[in-house]
Amino acid sequence: MERVIIIGASSGIGRELAKHYINAGYIVGIAARRENLLEELKAINPSKVFFKKMDTSKPCAKEELLELIEMCGGMDKFIYCSGTGYVNKELELEKEVRTVEVNVYGFTQLVNVAYHYFQEKGKGHIVGISSVAGIRTFSVSASYSASKRYNSMYLKAISQLSKQKKENIKTTTILPGFIKTDLIKTRNYPLTTSLEKGGKLIFDAIQKEKKVAFCPSYWGFISGLMLLIPSYIWVKIIK
């Protein structure tokens, strides 16, 4: 029986993925800060769902992940969904730092634990939720845009490292478009996808072990167009 660990499972994409994996019969380990929401997921299948309260921005999250892996009896897939971001035109430092703590520091330390775990095991699958916001600069959310670019590049780098070392560690980078989560509830974005539909698309992409997946797929085309827009026009669009 396969085992998946999902970080950031209390809401949004992480919660949707947890539901899919529970329904698919996996042993599911979930982690987030809001313990009551994790308990709701565990109630779906108490014998196969294990949870750990975790703040990924804290150094102790590394040990908590290892404890969760042990609770689940191992790990075959690791999915980092935890993320935060703000529309922050004033560049309020607290918001910028919090975004980096979760999206960069938290991501890096837990992906590192997963990589070394799979290295010792001999195989594994690491998944990270990036964003189309990491394709090109979004001035209204500077740290979020930069952090999502970091996520994509880090996963690409460890994939290269795994190949160089002839290790069987697969990576999947998910680049969602505008999916209706709490992160975008304060603004009206075009081509917005429901959380239910977006979650299913992401689940399918992970199960197919795609290296990179835009969700929905048309965002791959849109992202290509974004890169073609001259900078002097782009700066007028994103504001």
PyRosetta script that sets phi, psi and omega in degrees:
from pyrosetta import init, pose_from_sequence

init()
pose = pose_from_sequence("MERVIIIGASSGIGRELAKHYINAGYIVGIAARRENLLEELKAINPSKVFFKKMDTSKPCAKEELLELIEMCGGMDKFIYCSGTGYVNKELELEKEVRTVEVNVYGFTQLVNVAYHYFQEKGKGHIVGISSVAGIRTFSVSASYSASKRYNSMYLKAISQLSKQKKENIKTTTILPGFIKTDLIKTRNYPLTTSLEKGGKLIFDAIQKEKKVAFCPSYWGFISGLMLLIPSYIWVKIIK")
pose.set_psi(1, 130.1)
pose.set_omega(1, -176.7)
pose.set_phi(2, -79.0)
pose.set_psi(2, 152.6)
pose.set_omega(2, -176.9)
pose.set_phi(3, -126.2)
pose.set_psi(3, 132.8)
pose.set_omega(3, 179.6)
pose.set_phi(4, -125.7)
pose.set_psi(4, 140.0)
pose.set_omega(4, 174.0)
pose.set_phi(5, -112.4)
pose.set_psi(5, 127.7)
pose.set_omega(5, -179.4)
pose.set_phi(6, -120.5)
pose.set_psi(6, 118.1)
pose.set_omega(6, 178.8)
pose.set_phi(7, -96.6)
pose.set_psi(7, 127.0)
pose.set_omega(7, -176.8)
pose.set_phi(8, 90.2)
pose.set_psi(8, 43.1)
pose.set_omega(8, -172.6)
pose.set_phi(9, -96.0)
pose.set_psi(9, 5.1)
pose.set_omega(9, -176.0)
pose.set_phi(10, -79.4)
pose.set_psi(10, -18.8)
pose.set_omega(10, -177.9)
pose.set_phi(11, -158.0)
pose.set_psi(11, 173.1)
pose.set_omega(11, 172.5)
pose.set_phi(12, 60.3)
pose.set_psi(12, -143.2)
pose.set_omega(12, -177.2)
pose.set_phi(13, -60.6)
pose.set_psi(13, -41.5)
pose.set_omega(13, -179.4)
pose.set_phi(14, -59.3)
pose.set_psi(14, -41.8)
pose.set_omega(14, 179.9)
pose.set_phi(15, -66.9)
pose.set_psi(15, -42.0)
pose.set_omega(15, 178.0)
pose.set_phi(16, -62.0)
pose.set_psi(16, -42.9)
pose.set_omega(16, 179.4)
pose.set_phi(17, -64.0)
pose.set_psi(17, -40.7)
pose.set_omega(17, 178.7)
pose.set_phi(18, -58.2)
pose.set_psi(18, -43.8)
pose.set_omega(18, 178.8)
pose.set_phi(19, -60.3)
pose.set_psi(19, -42.9)
pose.set_omega(19, -179.7)
pose.set_phi(20, -63.3)
pose.set_psi(20, -43.6)
pose.set_omega(20, -178.5)
pose.set_phi(21, -70.8)
pose.set_psi(21, -34.7)
pose.set_omega(21, 175.5)
pose.set_phi(22, -63.4)
pose.set_psi(22, -45.9)
pose.set_omega(22, -179.5)
pose.set_phi(23, -67.3)
pose.set_psi(23, -25.8)
pose.set_omega(23, 179.4)
pose.set_phi(24, -82.3)
pose.set_psi(24, -2.6)
pose.set_omega(24, 175.5)
pose.set_phi(25, 89.4)
pose.set_psi(25, 10.9)
pose.set_omega(25, 177.7)
pose.set_phi(26, -72.0)
pose.set_psi(26, 157.0)
pose.set_omega(26, 161.0)
pose.set_phi(27, -81.3)
pose.set_psi(27, 123.8)
pose.set_omega(27, -170.1)
pose.set_phi(28, -120.1)
pose.set_psi(28, 124.0)
pose.set_omega(28, 173.1)
pose.set_phi(29, -104.4)
pose.set_psi(29, 128.0)
pose.set_omega(29, -176.8)
pose.set_phi(30, -126.3)
pose.set_psi(30, 147.5)
pose.set_omega(30, -179.4)
pose.set_phi(31, -144.7)
pose.set_psi(31, 145.5)
pose.set_omega(31, 176.9)
pose.set_phi(32, -176.1)
pose.set_psi(32, 178.3)
pose.set_omega(32, -179.5)
pose.set_phi(33, -81.9)
pose.set_psi(33, -30.7)
pose.set_omega(33, -174.0)
pose.set_phi(34, -92.8)
pose.set_psi(34, 96.4)
pose.set_omega(34, -172.7)
pose.set_phi(35, -63.2)
pose.set_psi(35, -36.3)
pose.set_omega(35, -178.2)
pose.set_phi(36, -62.2)
pose.set_psi(36, -34.0)
pose.set_omega(36, 179.3)
pose.set_phi(37, -74.9)
pose.set_psi(37, -30.1)
pose.set_omega(37, 174.8)
pose.set_phi(38, -69.2)
pose.set_psi(38, -37.1)
pose.set_omega(38, 179.0)
pose.set_phi(39, -63.0)
pose.set_psi(39, -33.8)
pose.set_omega(39, 177.6)
pose.set_phi(40, -63.3)
pose.set_psi(40, -40.4)
pose.set_omega(40, 178.5)
pose.set_phi(41, -68.7)
pose.set_psi(41, -40.8)
pose.set_omega(41, 179.5)
pose.set_phi(42, -60.4)
pose.set_psi(42, -33.8)
pose.set_omega(42, -178.4)
pose.set_phi(43, -64.4)
pose.set_psi(43, -19.0)
pose.set_omega(43, 178.8)
pose.set_phi(44, -65.9)
pose.set_psi(44, -40.5)
pose.set_omega(44, 178.6)
pose.set_phi(45, -152.5)
pose.set_psi(45, 80.5)
pose.set_omega(45, -172.2)
pose.set_phi(46, -55.6)
pose.set_psi(46, -29.6)
pose.set_omega(46, -176.4)
pose.set_phi(47, -80.2)
pose.set_psi(47, -15.7)
pose.set_omega(47, -175.7)
pose.set_phi(48, -119.7)
pose.set_psi(48, -0.1)
pose.set_omega(48, -179.2)
pose.set_phi(49, -116.7)
pose.set_psi(49, 128.2)
pose.set_omega(49, 179.5)
pose.set_phi(50, -125.5)
pose.set_psi(50, 144.1)
pose.set_omega(50, -178.1)
pose.set_phi(51, -136.2)
pose.set_psi(51, 159.1)
pose.set_omega(51, 178.9)
pose.set_phi(52, -141.9)
pose.set_psi(52, 127.5)
pose.set_omega(52, 173.2)
pose.set_phi(53, -69.6)
pose.set_psi(53, 130.7)
pose.set_omega(53, -173.3)
pose.set_phi(54, -153.1)
pose.set_psi(54, 136.7)
pose.set_omega(54, 168.9)
pose.set_phi(55, -110.9)
pose.set_psi(55, 108.4)
pose.set_omega(55, -172.9)
pose.set_phi(56, -64.3)
pose.set_psi(56, -17.5)
pose.set_omega(56, -179.2)
pose.set_phi(57, -80.8)
pose.set_psi(57, -5.7)
pose.set_omega(57, -179.8)
pose.set_phi(58, -96.9)
pose.set_psi(58, 142.6)
pose.set_omega(58, 179.7)
pose.set_phi(59, -58.5)
pose.set_psi(59, -29.3)
pose.set_omega(59, -178.4)
pose.set_phi(60, -68.3)
pose.set_psi(60, -11.2)
pose.set_omega(60, -180.0)
pose.set_phi(61, -61.4)
pose.set_psi(61, -28.7)
pose.set_omega(61, 179.0)
pose.set_phi(62, -61.5)
pose.set_psi(62, -49.1)
pose.set_omega(62, 179.4)
pose.set_phi(63, -67.7)
pose.set_psi(63, -35.5)
pose.set_omega(63, 179.5)
pose.set_phi(64, -66.1)
pose.set_psi(64, -35.9)
pose.set_omega(64, 176.1)
pose.set_phi(65, -64.2)
pose.set_psi(65, -44.9)
pose.set_omega(65, 178.7)
pose.set_phi(66, -61.2)
pose.set_psi(66, -37.5)
pose.set_omega(66, 177.4)
pose.set_phi(67, -65.4)
pose.set_psi(67, -39.8)
pose.set_omega(67, 179.4)
pose.set_phi(68, -66.9)
pose.set_psi(68, -40.3)
pose.set_omega(68, 176.6)
pose.set_phi(69, -59.0)
pose.set_psi(69, -43.0)
pose.set_omega(69, 179.4)
pose.set_phi(70, -64.9)
pose.set_psi(70, -40.2)
pose.set_omega(70, 178.3)
pose.set_phi(71, -60.2)
pose.set_psi(71, -35.4)
pose.set_omega(71, -178.4)
pose.set_phi(72, -84.5)
pose.set_psi(72, -8.1)
pose.set_omega(72, -178.0)
pose.set_phi(73, 79.3)
pose.set_psi(73, 18.7)
pose.set_omega(73, 178.9)
pose.set_phi(74, 132.0)
pose.set_psi(74, -176.4)
pose.set_omega(74, -178.8)
pose.set_phi(75, -152.2)
pose.set_psi(75, 132.9)
pose.set_omega(75, 175.9)
pose.set_phi(76, -110.4)
pose.set_psi(76, -34.2)
pose.set_omega(76, 177.8)
pose.set_phi(77, -127.5)
pose.set_psi(77, 140.5)
pose.set_omega(77, 175.0)
pose.set_phi(78, -123.5)
pose.set_psi(78, 124.8)
pose.set_omega(78, -178.3)
pose.set_phi(79, -124.0)
pose.set_psi(79, 119.8)
pose.set_omega(79, 177.7)
pose.set_phi(80, -100.1)
pose.set_psi(80, 105.9)
pose.set_omega(80, 179.7)
pose.set_phi(81, -108.1)
pose.set_psi(81, -11.3)
pose.set_omega(81, -176.5)
pose.set_phi(82, -62.3)
pose.set_psi(82, 130.6)
pose.set_omega(82, -179.5)
pose.set_phi(83, -166.4)
pose.set_psi(83, 155.2)
pose.set_omega(83, 176.7)
pose.set_phi(84, -146.3)
pose.set_psi(84, 163.8)
pose.set_omega(84, 179.8)
pose.set_phi(85, -176.3)
pose.set_psi(85, 160.6)
pose.set_omega(85, -176.0)
pose.set_phi(86, -141.1)
pose.set_psi(86, 148.5)
pose.set_omega(86, 162.4)
pose.set_phi(87, -77.2)
pose.set_psi(87, 112.3)
pose.set_omega(87, -167.6)
pose.set_phi(88, -138.0)
pose.set_psi(88, 67.0)
pose.set_omega(88, -178.5)
pose.set_phi(89, -64.6)
pose.set_psi(89, -24.2)
pose.set_omega(89, -179.6)
pose.set_phi(90, -87.0)
pose.set_psi(90, -1.9)
pose.set_omega(90, -178.9)
pose.set_phi(91, 52.4)
pose.set_psi(91, 48.4)
pose.set_omega(91, 176.1)
pose.set_phi(92, -62.3)
pose.set_psi(92, 124.0)
pose.set_omega(92, -171.4)
pose.set_phi(93, -60.2)
pose.set_psi(93, -41.2)
pose.set_omega(93, -178.0)
pose.set_phi(94, -58.3)
pose.set_psi(94, -41.2)
pose.set_omega(94, 179.5)
pose.set_phi(95, -69.1)
pose.set_psi(95, -40.1)
pose.set_omega(95, 179.5)
pose.set_phi(96, -64.6)
pose.set_psi(96, -44.3)
pose.set_omega(96, -178.5)
pose.set_phi(97, -67.2)
pose.set_psi(97, -41.8)
pose.set_omega(97, 179.7)
pose.set_phi(98, -60.8)
pose.set_psi(98, -41.0)
pose.set_omega(98, 178.4)
pose.set_phi(99, -60.7)
pose.set_psi(99, -44.7)
pose.set_omega(99, 179.7)
pose.set_phi(100, -67.0)
pose.set_psi(100, -38.4)
pose.set_omega(100, -179.7)
pose.set_phi(101, -59.0)
pose.set_psi(101, -43.5)
pose.set_omega(101, -177.0)
pose.set_phi(102, -84.1)
pose.set_psi(102, -49.4)
pose.set_omega(102, -171.9)
pose.set_phi(103, -78.8)
pose.set_psi(103, -23.8)
pose.set_omega(103, -178.6)
pose.set_phi(104, -113.0)
pose.set_psi(104, -61.6)
pose.set_omega(104, -177.8)
pose.set_phi(105, -63.2)
pose.set_psi(105, -52.2)
pose.set_omega(105, -179.1)
pose.set_phi(106, -60.7)
pose.set_psi(106, -45.3)
pose.set_omega(106, 177.4)
pose.set_phi(107, -57.6)
pose.set_psi(107, -48.4)
pose.set_omega(107, -175.7)
pose.set_phi(108, -64.9)
pose.set_psi(108, -46.8)
pose.set_omega(108, -175.4)
pose.set_phi(109, -67.5)
pose.set_psi(109, -34.8)
pose.set_omega(109, -178.0)
pose.set_phi(110, -82.7)
pose.set_psi(110, -35.0)
pose.set_omega(110, 172.7)
pose.set_phi(111, -63.6)
pose.set_psi(111, -36.0)
pose.set_omega(111, 177.3)
pose.set_phi(112, -62.0)
pose.set_psi(112, -44.4)
pose.set_omega(112, 177.6)
pose.set_phi(113, -61.4)
pose.set_psi(113, -44.7)
pose.set_omega(113, -179.4)
pose.set_phi(114, -62.5)
pose.set_psi(114, -42.7)
pose.set_omega(114, -179.2)
pose.set_phi(115, -60.3)
pose.set_psi(115, -47.5)
pose.set_omega(115, -178.9)
pose.set_phi(116, -68.2)
pose.set_psi(116, -33.3)
pose.set_omega(116, 176.2)
pose.set_phi(117, -63.3)
pose.set_psi(117, -47.8)
pose.set_omega(117, -179.0)
pose.set_phi(118, -69.4)
pose.set_psi(118, -31.0)
pose.set_omega(118, 176.5)
pose.set_phi(119, -60.5)
pose.set_psi(119, -44.7)
pose.set_omega(119, 179.8)
pose.set_phi(120, -71.6)
pose.set_psi(120, -36.9)
pose.set_omega(120, -179.8)
pose.set_phi(121, -70.9)
pose.set_psi(121, -32.6)
pose.set_omega(121, -179.3)
pose.set_phi(122, 105.0)
pose.set_psi(122, -8.1)
pose.set_omega(122, 177.2)
pose.set_phi(123, -169.3)
pose.set_psi(123, 161.6)
pose.set_omega(123, 177.8)
pose.set_phi(124, 169.0)
pose.set_psi(124, 173.6)
pose.set_omega(124, -175.9)
pose.set_phi(125, -136.6)
pose.set_psi(125, 119.0)
pose.set_omega(125, -179.9)
pose.set_phi(126, -108.4)
pose.set_psi(126, 127.9)
pose.set_omega(126, -178.3)
pose.set_phi(127, -122.4)
pose.set_psi(127, 134.6)
pose.set_omega(127, 175.8)
pose.set_phi(128, -127.3)
pose.set_psi(128, 139.7)
pose.set_omega(128, 177.1)
pose.set_phi(129, -94.0)
pose.set_psi(129, 104.8)
pose.set_omega(129, 176.0)
pose.set_phi(130, -93.4)
pose.set_psi(130, -139.3)
pose.set_omega(130, 179.6)
pose.set_phi(131, -172.3)
pose.set_psi(131, 154.7)
pose.set_omega(131, 173.0)
pose.set_phi(132, -65.1)
pose.set_psi(132, -17.1)
pose.set_omega(132, 176.7)
pose.set_phi(133, -65.8)
pose.set_psi(133, -15.8)
pose.set_omega(133, 177.4)
pose.set_phi(134, -88.7)
pose.set_psi(134, -0.9)
pose.set_omega(134, -180.0)
pose.set_phi(135, -77.1)
pose.set_psi(135, -41.9)
pose.set_omega(135, -179.7)
pose.set_phi(136, -146.2)
pose.set_psi(136, 153.1)
pose.set_omega(136, -174.1)
pose.set_phi(137, -55.5)
pose.set_psi(137, 129.8)
pose.set_omega(137, 172.6)
pose.set_phi(138, -112.4)
pose.set_psi(138, 101.0)
pose.set_omega(138, -172.7)
pose.set_phi(139, -63.5)
pose.set_psi(139, -26.1)
pose.set_omega(139, -177.8)
pose.set_phi(140, -75.1)
pose.set_psi(140, -17.0)
pose.set_omega(140, 179.9)
pose.set_phi(141, -139.5)
pose.set_psi(141, 68.3)
pose.set_omega(141, -170.9)
pose.set_phi(142, -58.5)
pose.set_psi(142, -51.9)
pose.set_omega(142, -176.4)
pose.set_phi(143, -69.4)
pose.set_psi(143, -35.1)
pose.set_omega(143, 178.5)
pose.set_phi(144, -64.6)
pose.set_psi(144, -48.6)
pose.set_omega(144, 178.8)
pose.set_phi(145, -58.1)
pose.set_psi(145, -47.4)
pose.set_omega(145, -179.4)
pose.set_phi(146, -64.8)
pose.set_psi(146, -39.5)
pose.set_omega(146, -178.0)
pose.set_phi(147, -67.5)
pose.set_psi(147, -35.7)
pose.set_omega(147, 179.8)
pose.set_phi(148, -72.4)
pose.set_psi(148, -31.2)
pose.set_omega(148, 172.0)
pose.set_phi(149, -64.7)
pose.set_psi(149, -41.4)
pose.set_omega(149, 177.8)
pose.set_phi(150, -59.8)
pose.set_psi(150, -46.6)
pose.set_omega(150, 179.7)
pose.set_phi(151, -54.4)
pose.set_psi(151, -48.6)
pose.set_omega(151, -178.6)
pose.set_phi(152, -62.7)
pose.set_psi(152, -45.2)
pose.set_omega(152, -177.4)
pose.set_phi(153, -68.9)
pose.set_psi(153, -36.5)
pose.set_omega(153, -179.5)
pose.set_phi(154, -66.4)
pose.set_psi(154, -44.3)
pose.set_omega(154, 179.2)
pose.set_phi(155, -65.4)
pose.set_psi(155, -37.8)
pose.set_omega(155, 177.1)
pose.set_phi(156, -63.6)
pose.set_psi(156, -40.2)
pose.set_omega(156, -179.1)
pose.set_phi(157, -67.6)
pose.set_psi(157, -42.7)
pose.set_omega(157, -178.7)
pose.set_phi(158, -73.1)
pose.set_psi(158, -25.0)
pose.set_omega(158, 173.6)
pose.set_phi(159, -65.6)
pose.set_psi(159, -43.5)
pose.set_omega(159, 176.7)
pose.set_phi(160, -62.4)
pose.set_psi(160, -41.8)
pose.set_omega(160, -179.4)
pose.set_phi(161, -63.0)
pose.set_psi(161, -41.7)
pose.set_omega(161, 179.1)
pose.set_phi(162, -62.2)
pose.set_psi(162, -41.2)
pose.set_omega(162, 178.4)
pose.set_phi(163, -65.4)
pose.set_psi(163, -43.0)
pose.set_omega(163, -179.5)
pose.set_phi(164, -61.1)
pose.set_psi(164, -36.1)
pose.set_omega(164, -179.5)
pose.set_phi(165, -90.0)
pose.set_psi(165, 2.0)
pose.set_omega(165, -179.5)
pose.set_phi(166, 57.7)
pose.set_psi(166, 43.0)
pose.set_omega(166, 178.0)
pose.set_phi(167, -101.8)
pose.set_psi(167, 148.4)
pose.set_omega(167, -178.5)
pose.set_phi(168, -94.6)
pose.set_psi(168, 61.3)
pose.set_omega(168, 177.7)
pose.set_phi(169, -115.1)
pose.set_psi(169, 111.5)
pose.set_omega(169, -178.8)
pose.set_phi(170, -91.6)
pose.set_psi(170, 152.1)
pose.set_omega(170, 175.6)
pose.set_phi(171, -128.9)
pose.set_psi(171, 148.4)
pose.set_omega(171, 173.0)
pose.set_phi(172, -131.6)
pose.set_psi(172, 126.1)
pose.set_omega(172, 174.9)
pose.set_phi(173, -106.9)
pose.set_psi(173, 118.4)
pose.set_omega(173, 178.8)
pose.set_phi(174, -98.0)
pose.set_psi(174, 127.9)
pose.set_omega(174, 177.0)
pose.set_phi(175, -117.5)
pose.set_psi(175, 88.5)
pose.set_omega(175, 179.0)
pose.set_phi(176, -70.9)
pose.set_psi(176, 149.5)
pose.set_omega(176, 168.3)
pose.set_phi(177, -82.5)
pose.set_psi(177, -141.9)
pose.set_omega(177, -179.7)
pose.set_phi(178, -86.6)
pose.set_psi(178, 101.5)
pose.set_omega(178, 179.0)
pose.set_phi(179, -108.4)
pose.set_psi(179, 137.9)
pose.set_omega(179, -172.7)
pose.set_phi(180, -70.0)
pose.set_psi(180, 85.4)
pose.set_omega(180, 173.3)
pose.set_phi(181, -120.9)
pose.set_psi(181, 177.4)
pose.set_omega(181, -179.7)
pose.set_phi(182, -61.1)
pose.set_psi(182, -24.0)
pose.set_omega(182, -177.2)
pose.set_phi(183, -64.9)
pose.set_psi(183, -28.0)
pose.set_omega(183, -176.5)
pose.set_phi(184, -116.5)
pose.set_psi(184, 12.5)
pose.set_omega(184, -174.1)
pose.set_phi(185, -68.6)
pose.set_psi(185, -18.5)
pose.set_omega(185, -176.1)
pose.set_phi(186, -88.6)
pose.set_psi(186, -5.4)
pose.set_omega(186, -178.2)
pose.set_phi(187, -135.3)
pose.set_psi(187, 154.5)
pose.set_omega(187, 176.3)
pose.set_phi(188, -94.0)
pose.set_psi(188, 114.4)
pose.set_omega(188, -178.8)
pose.set_phi(189, -110.1)
pose.set_psi(189, 148.5)
pose.set_omega(189, 178.1)
pose.set_phi(190, -76.5)
pose.set_psi(190, 158.1)
pose.set_omega(190, 174.2)
pose.set_phi(191, 53.2)
pose.set_psi(191, 44.4)
pose.set_omega(191, -179.2)
pose.set_phi(192, -80.0)
pose.set_psi(192, 136.6)
pose.set_omega(192, -179.2)
pose.set_phi(193, -107.1)
pose.set_psi(193, 142.2)
pose.set_omega(193, 177.8)
pose.set_phi(194, -64.0)
pose.set_psi(194, 153.8)
pose.set_omega(194, 179.7)
pose.set_phi(195, -62.8)
pose.set_psi(195, -38.3)
pose.set_omega(195, -179.6)
pose.set_phi(196, -63.3)
pose.set_psi(196, -47.7)
pose.set_omega(196, 179.9)
pose.set_phi(197, -67.4)
pose.set_psi(197, -44.0)
pose.set_omega(197, 179.7)
pose.set_phi(198, -61.9)
pose.set_psi(198, -41.8)
pose.set_omega(198, 179.2)
pose.set_phi(199, -61.5)
pose.set_psi(199, -41.2)
pose.set_omega(199, 179.6)
pose.set_phi(200, -66.5)
pose.set_psi(200, -41.4)
pose.set_omega(200, 179.1)
pose.set_phi(201, -62.4)
pose.set_psi(201, -41.6)
pose.set_omega(201, -179.6)
pose.set_phi(202, -68.5)
pose.set_psi(202, -42.6)
pose.set_omega(202, 176.9)
pose.set_phi(203, -57.2)
pose.set_psi(203, -47.0)
pose.set_omega(203, -179.4)
pose.set_phi(204, -62.1)
pose.set_psi(204, -41.2)
pose.set_omega(204, -179.9)
pose.set_phi(205, -64.3)
pose.set_psi(205, -39.9)
pose.set_omega(205, 178.6)
pose.set_phi(206, -65.9)
pose.set_psi(206, -43.6)
pose.set_omega(206, -178.2)
pose.set_phi(207, -65.4)
pose.set_psi(207, -30.4)
pose.set_omega(207, 176.7)
pose.set_phi(208, -81.8)
pose.set_psi(208, -2.8)
pose.set_omega(208, 179.3)
pose.set_phi(209, 55.4)
pose.set_psi(209, 41.4)
pose.set_omega(209, 176.9)
pose.set_phi(210, -65.7)
pose.set_psi(210, 142.7)
pose.set_omega(210, -179.9)
pose.set_phi(211, -70.1)
pose.set_psi(211, -46.5)
pose.set_omega(211, 176.1)
pose.set_phi(212, -136.2)
pose.set_psi(212, 135.5)
pose.set_omega(212, -179.7)
pose.set_phi(213, -140.9)
pose.set_psi(213, 123.1)
pose.set_omega(213, 170.8)
pose.set_phi(214, -86.5)
pose.set_psi(214, 136.3)
pose.set_omega(214, -177.6)
pose.set_phi(215, -133.3)
pose.set_psi(215, 116.1)
pose.set_omega(215, -9.6)
pose.set_phi(216, -61.8)
pose.set_psi(216, 162.5)
pose.set_omega(216, -172.2)
pose.set_phi(217, -63.1)
pose.set_psi(217, -28.1)
pose.set_omega(217, -178.2)
pose.set_phi(218, -63.6)
pose.set_psi(218, -14.7)
pose.set_omega(218, 177.6)
pose.set_phi(219, -69.9)
pose.set_psi(219, -18.0)
pose.set_omega(219, 173.8)
pose.set_phi(220, -65.6)
pose.set_psi(220, -42.5)
pose.set_omega(220, 177.4)
pose.set_phi(221, -66.7)
pose.set_psi(221, -45.3)
pose.set_omega(221, -179.6)
pose.set_phi(222, -61.7)
pose.set_psi(222, -40.5)
pose.set_omega(222, -179.9)
pose.set_phi(223, -63.7)
pose.set_psi(223, -36.4)
pose.set_omega(223, 175.9)
pose.set_phi(224, -62.8)
pose.set_psi(224, -40.5)
pose.set_omega(224, 177.6)
pose.set_phi(225, -66.0)
pose.set_psi(225, -38.7)
pose.set_omega(225, 179.1)
pose.set_phi(226, -56.6)
pose.set_psi(226, -38.9)
pose.set_omega(226, -178.2)
pose.set_phi(227, -72.0)
pose.set_psi(227, -19.4)
pose.set_omega(227, -179.0)
pose.set_phi(228, -86.1)
pose.set_psi(228, -15.7)
pose.set_omega(228, -177.6)
pose.set_phi(229, -72.7)
pose.set_psi(229, 126.2)
pose.set_omega(229, 179.1)
pose.set_phi(230, -58.4)
pose.set_psi(230, 148.8)
pose.set_omega(230, -176.2)
pose.set_phi(231, -58.4)
pose.set_psi(231, -37.8)
pose.set_omega(231, -176.7)
pose.set_phi(232, -68.8)
pose.set_psi(232, -21.8)
pose.set_omega(232, 175.5)
pose.set_phi(233, -88.1)
pose.set_psi(233, -41.0)
pose.set_omega(233, -179.5)
pose.set_phi(234, -57.7)
pose.set_psi(234, -40.9)
pose.set_omega(234, -177.3)
pose.set_phi(235, -65.3)
pose.set_psi(235, -23.0)
pose.set_omega(235, 178.6)
pose.set_phi(236, -85.5)
pose.set_psi(236, -24.7)
pose.set_omega(236, -177.7)
pose.set_phi(237, -80.0)
pose.set_psi(237, -47.9)
pose.set_omega(237, -175.1)
pose.set_phi(238, -91.3)
pose.set_psi(238, 94.5)
pose.set_omega(238, 179.2)
pose.set_phi(239, -159.5)
pose.dump_pdb("model.pdb")
